Amino acid sequence: MTDQLNCDVAPGHIDRCQICGSNDLQQIIDLGYSAPCDSLLTKAQLMEMERTYPLNLVRCRECDLVQIDYAVDPRHLFHSEYPYRSGITETLRRNLHGTSRRVAEKTKLERGSLVVDIGSNDGTILEGFRDIGMKVLGVEPTNIADIANGKGIETIKTFFDRKVAADIRRSHGAAALATAANVFAHVNNLSGLLHGVHDLLRDGGVFVTESHYMLSILETLQYDSIYHEHLRFYLIKPLIRLFDDHGFTLIDVEQIPNYGGSIRVYARKGRGAERSREIDRLIAVERSRGAYEDRTYSDFANNVRVSRRKLRSLLVQLNDAGKKTVGIGCPGRAVTLLTYCGLTLDLLPYIAEQSSSLKLGLYTPGTHIPVVDEAVMFEEQPEYGLILSWHYADPIVASLRKKGLKSKVIVPLPEIRILE
């Protein structure tokens, strides 16, 4: 492992590639200024100054990493009152427990092995590992760690770094497996994290990450997945380079449906390990679909701008016709869509969330739309609902219909469609 390469970025503008350091960056699309997506506001905070930051997507022509060019201080992004829970719905719990079983099987994990989850949130994925006989430990910087500890999933409330890795190894021993589901694209201290994981793992141990897949973003126009928590959007080629530079071998990759299209990546500690044929197959797919060509990203940006115009035009037309439209679901990605498309309170008077959501009673950052219990929507039965968790539209709409929702549902992406 080399300690010379440093992929860490300080808060502020980033003028070089976050993996290879090149300054040959292709401008893709400027989404304007946006507030951090999970910094929802109380009513009192609506009267205060609000922080917003540039949201600009670029691509490195040297290593093909797609990334944003501004890093927000992680203490502002992943603050103590961070409102996301990974196990908030049965669908997510089932997916994460399935992930635990799948990863244990793929890595031939022996019963009793130590599994450490970085950015472990409420411990849902670790519950899955615990249930199949593994020792588990979480690392989570927000107050969600308290929920995990309350469930009996031991969780250290801190950001993961090399010092934390050394402390864990002293107190719990070397880990056979480290996981980072929907965290690996988020961290400013990328080299620090990878060096820490390298220190934490036993020889031959495996690091498994899940991230939004850039190919899926391109093909389903997921511009709403671009927000400040997501510093990087991965393809396979830049991942091979990143792991090799930090003393790992990328040994396998799986495409998974999570969050509208993600990749699960397996990296073994040490160089020169055998690689799955799936890696080369997926690189060939990326090439055939233009994922390494400038024009693909120019076309993506043009399509995003057209999508924005169509969606805003539809909601304005409905509003002018006296038809009420409300938001359905408030995932972090909704903030980019609401802000970029200019969908403010006059077009969406509220967003309905399930009763267990930590976001109830708060307001969306930037657009200041109140988040209310979905019971309000069931009582009012507005003419339309805009589903903001559109990547899970089918199961969510089926569930809402069972609960009695009669409203037509607008699915905004990849193409606008209206479900009667």
Residue pairs with C-beta under 8 A, 6 or more apart in sequence:
1 195
1 198
1 246
1 247
2 245
2 246
2 247
3 195
5 191
5 245
5 246
6 191
7 18
7 19
7 190
7 191
7 194
7 242
7 245
8 188
8 189
8 190
8 191
8 192
9 18
9 71
9 188
9 190
9 231
10 71
10 188
11 71
11 72
11 73
11 188
12 70
12 71
13 54
13 69
13 70
14 67
14 68
14 69
14 70
14 71
15 23
15 69
16 22
16 23
16 25
17 23
17 24
17 25
17 60
17 62
17 63
17 65
17 67
18 65
18 67
18 190
18 231
18 232
19 60
19 63
19 65
19 190
19 232
19 238
19 241
19 242
19 245
20 60
20 62
20 63
20 65
20 238
20 241
22 60
22 61
22 62
22 63
24 60
24 61
24 62
25 58
25 59
25 60
25 61
25 69
26 58
26 59
26 60
26 61
26 294
26 297
27 56
27 58
28 57
28 58
28 59
28 66
28 297
28 298
28 300
28 301
29 56
29 57
29 223
29 300
29 301
29 304
29 305
30 54
30 55
30 56
30 57
31 55
31 56
31 57
31 223
31 226
31 336
31 339
31 340
32 54
32 55
32 339
32 340
33 52
33 53
33 54
33 55
34 52
34 53
34 55
34 227
34 228
34 335
34 336
34 339
34 340
34 365
34 366
35 50
35 51
35 52
35 53
35 335
35 339
35 365
35 366
36 51
36 53
36 72
36 76
36 77
36 227
36 228
36 229
36 365
37 227
37 228
37 229
37 332
37 333
37 334
37 335
37 336
37 365
38 77
38 78
38 82
38 83
38 84
38 229
38 332
39 51
39 76
39 77
39 79
39 365
40 83
40 359
40 362
40 363
40 364
40 365
40 371
41 50
41 362
41 363
41 364
41 365
41 368
42 361
42 362
42 363
43 363
45 363
46 363
46 368
50 365
50 366
51 76
52 366
53 70
53 72
53 228
54 69
54 70
55 68
55 70
55 226
55 227
55 228
55 336
56 68
56 69
56 70
57 66
57 67
57 68
57 69
57 226
58 66
58 67
58 68
58 69
59 65
59 66
59 67
59 294
59 297
60 66
60 67
60 238
61 294
63 237
63 238
63 241
64 235
64 237
64 238
64 291
64 292
65 232
65 233
65 234
65 235
65 238
66 214
66 232
66 233
66 234
66 235
66 297
67 231
67 232
67 233
68 226
68 228
68 230
68 231
70 228
71 188
71 228
71 231
72 228
74 141
74 159
74 186
74 187
74 188
77 186
77 228
77 229
78 141
78 142
78 159
78 186
78 229
79 142
80 142
80 143
81 142
81 143
82 142
82 143
82 144
83 357
83 358
83 359
83 362
84 121
84 144
84 332
84 358
85 121
85 122
85 144
85 147
85 358
86 92
86 96
86 121
86 122
86 124
86 125
86 181
87 93
87 96
87 121
87 122
87 123
87 124
87 127
88 354
88 356
88 357
88 358
89 354
91 392
91 395
92 124
93 124
95 258
96 124
96 125
96 127
96 128
96 181
97 124
97 125
97 127
97 128
97 131
98 128
99 125
99 128
99 181
99 210
99 264
100 125
100 126
100 127
100 128
100 129
100 131
100 132
101 128
101 132
103 109
103 177
103 179
103 208
103 264
104 129
104 132
104 134
104 177
106 252
106 266
107 176
107 177
107 206
107 208
107 266
109 115
109 134
109 176
109 177
110 176
111 132
111 133
111 134
112 133
112 134
112 135
113 134
113 135
113 175
113 176
113 177
114 134
114 135
114 136
114 137
114 172
114 173
114 174
114 175
114 176
114 177
115 126
115 129
115 134
115 135
115 136
115 137
115 175
115 176
115 177
115 178
115 179
116 136
116 137
116 138
116 139
116 168
116 175
116 177
116 178
116 179
116 200
117 123
117 125
117 126
117 136
117 137
117 138
117 139
117 178
117 179
117 180
117 181
118 139
118 160
118 178
118 179
118 180
118 183
118 193
118 197
119 139
119 140
119 160
119 180
119 181
119 182
119 183
119 186
120 126
120 138
120 139
120 140
120 145
120 148
120 153
120 155
121 138
121 140
121 142
121 144
121 148
122 144
122 147
122 148
122 151
123 136
123 138
123 147
123 148
123 151
123 153
123 155
125 179
125 181
126 136
126 137
126 138
126 148
126 153
127 151
127 153
129 136
130 136
130 153
135 172
136 153
136 154
137 154
137 155
137 156
137 168
137 172
138 145
138 148
138 153
138 154
138 155
138 156
139 155
139 156
139 158
139 159
139 160
139 164
139 168
140 148
140 155
140 156
140 157
141 157
141 158
141 159
142 157
143 157
145 155
145 156
145 157
146 157
148 155
149 155
156 164
156 168
158 164
160 193
160 196
161 189
161 192
161 193
161 196
162 192
162 195
162 196
162 199
164 196
165 196
165 197
165 199
165 200
166 199
168 175
168 200
169 175
169 199
169 200
174 200
174 201
174 202
174 205
175 200
175 201
175 202
175 205
176 201
176 202
176 205
176 206
177 201
177 205
177 206
177 207
177 208
178 197
178 200
178 201
178 205
178 206
178 207
178 208
179 207
179 208
179 209
180 193
180 207
180 208
180 209
180 210
181 209
181 210
182 210
182 211
182 212
182 258
182 259
182 262
183 209
184 193
184 209
184 210
184 211
184 234
184 265
185 211
185 212
185 229
185 230
185 231
185 232
185 233
185 234
186 229
186 230
186 231
187 193
187 231
188 231
190 232
190 242
191 246
194 242
194 243
194 246
194 247
194 248
195 246
197 207
198 246
198 247
198 248
198 269
201 207
201 269
202 269
203 269
203 270
204 268
204 269
204 270
205 268
205 269
206 251
206 266
206 267
206 268
206 269
207 248
207 266
207 267
207 268
207 269
208 264
208 265
208 266
208 267
209 264
209 265
209 267
210 256
210 258
210 262
210 263
210 264
210 265
211 232
211 233
211 234
211 262
211 263
211 265
212 222
212 225
212 230
212 233
212 234
212 259
212 260
212 261
212 262
213 234
213 235
213 255
213 261
213 262
213 263
214 233
214 234
214 235
214 291
215 235
215 261
215 285
215 286
215 289
215 291
216 222
216 255
216 260
216 261
216 262
217 223
217 225
217 226
217 233
217 261
218 289
218 291
218 296
218 297
218 300
219 261
219 289
219 414
220 260
220 261
220 391
220 413
220 414
221 300
221 303
221 304
221 307
221 413
221 414
222 260
222 261
222 333
222 391
222 413
222 414
223 304
223 307
223 336
223 337
223 340
223 413
224 333
224 334
224 336
224 337
224 413
225 233
225 259
225 260
225 333
225 336
226 233
226 336
227 332
227 333
227 335
227 336
229 332
234 263
234 265
235 286
235 291
235 292
236 250
236 253
236 263
236 279
236 282
236 283
236 286
237 283
237 286
237 292
239 250
239 253
239 265
240 250
240 279
243 249
243 250
243 267
244 250
244 271
247 269
247 270
247 271
248 267
248 268
248 269
248 270
248 271
249 267
249 268
249 270
249 271
249 272
249 273
249 275
250 265
250 266
250 267
250 275
250 279
251 266
251 267
251 268
251 273
251 274
251 275
251 276
251 279
252 265
252 266
252 275
252 276
252 278
252 279
253 263
253 264
253 265
253 266
253 276
253 278
253 279
253 282
254 263
254 264
254 278
255 261
255 262
255 263
255 264
255 282
256 262
256 263
256 264
259 391
260 390
260 391
261 391
286 292
289 296
290 296
307 412
307 413
307 416
308 340
308 341
310 416
311 337
311 341
311 343
311 412
311 416
312 341
312 342
312 343
312 347
314 410
314 416
315 325
315 343
315 347
315 348
315 386
316 347
318 325
318 383
318 384
319 325
319 346
319 347
323 383
323 384
324 349
324 380
324 382
324 383
324 384
325 347
325 348
325 382
325 383
325 384
325 385
325 386
325 410
326 348
326 349
326 350
326 351
326 352
326 377
326 380
326 382
326 384
326 385
326 386
326 407
327 334
327 338
327 348
327 350
327 351
327 352
327 369
327 385
327 386
327 388
328 351
328 352
328 374
328 377
328 385
328 386
328 387
328 388
328 389
328 396
328 400
328 409
329 351
329 352
329 353
329 387
329 388
329 389
329 396
330 351
330 353
330 357
330 359
330 364
330 371
330 388
331 388
331 389
333 388
334 351
334 364
334 388
334 389
335 364
335 365
335 366
335 367
337 343
337 388
337 412
338 344
338 348
338 364
338 366
338 367
338 369
338 388
339 366
339 367
343 367
343 386
344 367
344 368
344 369
345 367
345 368
345 369
348 369
348 386
349 369
349 370
350 369
350 370
350 371
350 372
350 376
350 377
351 364
351 369
351 370
351 371
351 372
351 388
352 372
352 373
352 374
352 376
352 377
352 385
353 359
353 360
353 371
353 372
353 373
353 374
354 373
354 374
355 373
355 374
355 375
357 371
359 371
360 371
360 372
360 373
361 370
361 371
361 372
362 370
362 371
363 369
363 370
363 371
364 371
374 400
374 403
377 385
377 405
377 407
378 403
378 404
378 405
381 405
381 406
381 407
382 407
383 407
383 408
384 407
384 408
384 409
384 410
384 418
385 400
385 405
385 407
385 408
385 409
385 410
386 409
386 410
386 412
387 393
387 396
387 397
387 409
387 410
387 411
387 412
388 412
389 396
390 411
390 412
390 413
391 413
393 409
393 411
393 419
397 409
397 419
400 409
408 418
408 419
408 420
409 418
409 419
410 416
410 417
410 418
410 419
411 417
411 418
411 419
